[in-house]
Amino acid sequence: MRILAIGGTGNVGGNVVSELLKRGAAVRVLARKEPEASKAQAGVDVAIGDLLDPVSVEKAMDGVDKLFLLNAVVTDELTQALIAYGIAKRVGLKHITYLSVFKVDQFRDVPHFASKLAVEGALHEFGMPYTILRPAYYIQNDLGLRDALTKAGVYPMPLGTAGIAAADVRDIAEVAAISLTEEGHEGQTYDIVAPTPISGPGNAALWSKLLGKEIKYTGHDFDQWERGMRARMPSWSAYDLRMMFQGYFERGFASTETEVVRLTKLLGRTPHSYEDFATETAEAWKS
Ligand SMILES: NC(=O)c1ccc[n+]([C@@H]2O[C@H](COP(=O)([O-])OP(=O)(O)OC[C@H]3O[C@@H](n4cnc5c(N)ncnc54)[C@H](OP(=O)(O)O)[C@@H]3O)[C@@H](O)[C@H]2O)c1
């Protein structure tokens, strides 16, 4: 069986490719340019193409049975996703596993959630066999906080105090591979959540303990946070993320025990926790 992984050169997709290879699938990735040697995985076929070029997408699907679809957060995310979906359907692929987001239907004012909700709508409407993955806030986002934590001594993500659901990318990848290589996942929507929630003050306290220094949570002033992010990313993207964090703060983004139990059953083990990740990461940074 050959699977095309769109987004297969990225953070989650790279892990999905590894999990598919472990299960003996033949894998092709779609990439806009030849992946760097450090990111290339042995035995993986690379189709050079772009989601905004439907001809290249159709070519990448030649000889493919199933599709993993992950879209980058870009202003034309919905167009990119529907091009991939529409061509997959037209050429008769047998299954699509689509990466959406946890509680997608409760954050319709967040542009990248709204795109994913529209894609989920198409999956429900147009009849191609699908599995939807709805991961929570990626635990591995915080790999990017090394300088903030170890130098500035701050935990800068405005996660609020109530506790939000997180998800480890390794768990996401494993569920994706299970859905694409085993029977019985058609029409399913899987929430992917860690066993315990995370919060701004909670993460600051955890990193303080692990790094042996005081880490302060910088709080959740969303105007200030968005202004700061404009220096690091396009302003539309800073706006989109601000709306997401403010939505988490105002409406909640917590998981339930039922969701954790269902994922544990699917994985056949406990999902990874933020604490495990932070412990491993702090050790790696120290060495
Ligand atoms: N971060 C979170 O907490 C979180 C939580 C839940 C859901 N999500 C969702 O996860 C997704 C991001 O996942 P990630 O972190 O794995 O992303 P990533 O590492 O940024 O990877 C993006 C992938 O998209 C591909 N890509 C981008 N533009 C493309 C185009 N025009 N045509 C073809 N391929 C294109 C890239 O391929 P090349 O660059 O190699 O061409 C790369 O493989 C988003 O949809 C986001 O909403 C994120």
Ligand as a Chemical Component Dictionary entry (heavy atoms), coordinates in Angstrom:
data_LIG
# 
_chem_comp.id                   LIG 
_chem_comp.type                 NON-POLYMER 
_chem_comp.pdbx_formal_charge   0 
_chem_comp.three_letter_code    LIG 
# 
loop_
_chem_comp_atom.comp_id 
_chem_comp_atom.atom_id 
_chem_comp_atom.alt_atom_id 
_chem_comp_atom.type_symbol 
_chem_comp_atom.charge 
_chem_comp_atom.model_Cartn_x 
_chem_comp_atom.model_Cartn_y 
_chem_comp_atom.model_Cartn_z 
_chem_comp_atom.pdbx_ordinal 
LIG N1  N1  N 0  0.905  23.963 16.760 1  
LIG C1  C1  C 0  -0.168 23.512 17.402 2  
LIG O1  O1  O 0  -0.291 23.600 18.630 3  
LIG C2  C2  C 0  -1.267 22.833 16.620 4  
LIG C3  C3  C 0  -2.317 22.186 17.295 5  
LIG C4  C4  C 0  -3.322 21.549 16.552 6  
LIG C5  C5  C 0  -3.276 21.581 15.164 7  
LIG N2  N2  N 1  -2.228 22.239 14.547 8  
LIG C6  C6  C 0  -2.186 22.246 13.072 9  
LIG O2  O2  O 0  -1.013 21.558 12.650 10 
LIG C7  C7  C 0  -0.637 22.059 11.363 11 
LIG C8  C8  C 0  0.841  22.407 11.388 12 
LIG O3  O3  O 0  1.564  21.201 11.573 13 
LIG P1  P1  P 0  3.153  21.180 11.619 14 
LIG O4  O4  O 0  3.607  21.919 12.838 15 
LIG O5  O5  O -1 3.603  19.787 11.419 16 
LIG O6  O6  O 0  3.497  22.067 10.341 17 
LIG P2  P2  P 0  4.927  22.398 9.699  18 
LIG O7  O7  O 0  6.019  21.716 10.451 19 
LIG O8  O8  O 0  4.975  23.882 9.544  20 
LIG O9  O9  O 0  4.844  21.723 8.264  21 
LIG C9  C9  C 0  4.066  22.278 7.237  22 
LIG C10 C10 C 0  4.073  21.298 6.064  23 
LIG O10 O10 O 0  3.226  21.829 5.049  24 
LIG C11 C11 C 0  3.915  21.757 3.819  25 
LIG N3  N3  N 0  3.461  22.841 2.954  26 
LIG C12 C12 C 0  3.361  24.161 3.276  27 
LIG N4  N4  N 0  2.891  24.849 2.223  28 
LIG C13 C13 C 0  2.693  23.951 1.224  29 
LIG C14 C14 C 0  2.238  24.048 -0.113 30 
LIG N5  N5  N 0  1.860  25.226 -0.650 31 
LIG N6  N6  N 0  2.169  22.925 -0.858 32 
LIG C15 C15 C 0  2.556  21.732 -0.327 33 
LIG N7  N7  N 0  2.987  21.562 0.930  34 
LIG C16 C16 C 0  3.065  22.672 1.693  35 
LIG C17 C17 C 0  5.397  21.889 4.173  36 
LIG O11 O11 O 0  6.137  21.289 3.132  37 
LIG P3  P3  P 0  7.440  21.948 2.433  38 
LIG O12 O12 O 0  7.750  23.226 3.167  39 
LIG O13 O13 O 0  8.507  20.897 2.579  40 
LIG O14 O14 O 0  7.049  22.141 1.028  41 
LIG C18 C18 C 0  5.450  21.069 5.463  42 
LIG O15 O15 O 0  5.576  19.698 5.150  43 
LIG C19 C19 C 0  -1.522 23.264 11.100 44 
LIG O16 O16 O 0  -2.599 22.868 10.293 45 
LIG C20 C20 C 0  -2.013 23.636 12.489 46 
LIG O17 O17 O 0  -3.226 24.353 12.507 47 
LIG C21 C21 C 0  -1.238 22.845 15.233 48 
# 
loop_
_chem_comp_bond.comp_id 
_chem_comp_bond.atom_id_1 
_chem_comp_bond.atom_id_2 
_chem_comp_bond.value_order 
_chem_comp_bond.pdbx_ordinal 
LIG N1  C1  SING 1  
LIG C1  O1  DOUB 2  
LIG C1  C2  SING 3  
LIG C2  C3  SING 4  
LIG C2  C21 DOUB 5  
LIG C3  C4  DOUB 6  
LIG C4  C5  SING 7  
LIG C5  N2  DOUB 8  
LIG N2  C6  SING 9  
LIG N2  C21 SING 10 
LIG C6  O2  SING 11 
LIG C6  C20 SING 12 
LIG O2  C7  SING 13 
LIG C7  C8  SING 14 
LIG C7  C19 SING 15 
LIG C8  O3  SING 16 
LIG O3  P1  SING 17 
LIG P1  O4  DOUB 18 
LIG P1  O5  SING 19 
LIG P1  O6  SING 20 
LIG O6  P2  SING 21 
LIG P2  O7  DOUB 22 
LIG P2  O8  SING 23 
LIG P2  O9  SING 24 
LIG O9  C9  SING 25 
LIG C9  C10 SING 26 
LIG C10 O10 SING 27 
LIG C10 C18 SING 28 
LIG O10 C11 SING 29 
LIG C11 N3  SING 30 
LIG C11 C17 SING 31 
LIG N3  C12 SING 32 
LIG N3  C16 SING 33 
LIG C12 N4  DOUB 34 
LIG N4  C13 SING 35 
LIG C13 C14 SING 36 
LIG C13 C16 DOUB 37 
LIG C14 N5  SING 38 
LIG C14 N6  DOUB 39 
LIG N6  C15 SING 40 
LIG C15 N7  DOUB 41 
LIG N7  C16 SING 42 
LIG C17 O11 SING 43 
LIG C17 C18 SING 44 
LIG O11 P3  SING 45 
LIG P3  O12 DOUB 46 
LIG P3  O13 SING 47 
LIG P3  O14 SING 48 
LIG C18 O15 SING 49 
LIG C19 O16 SING 50 
LIG C19 C20 SING 51 
LIG C20 O17 SING 52 
# 
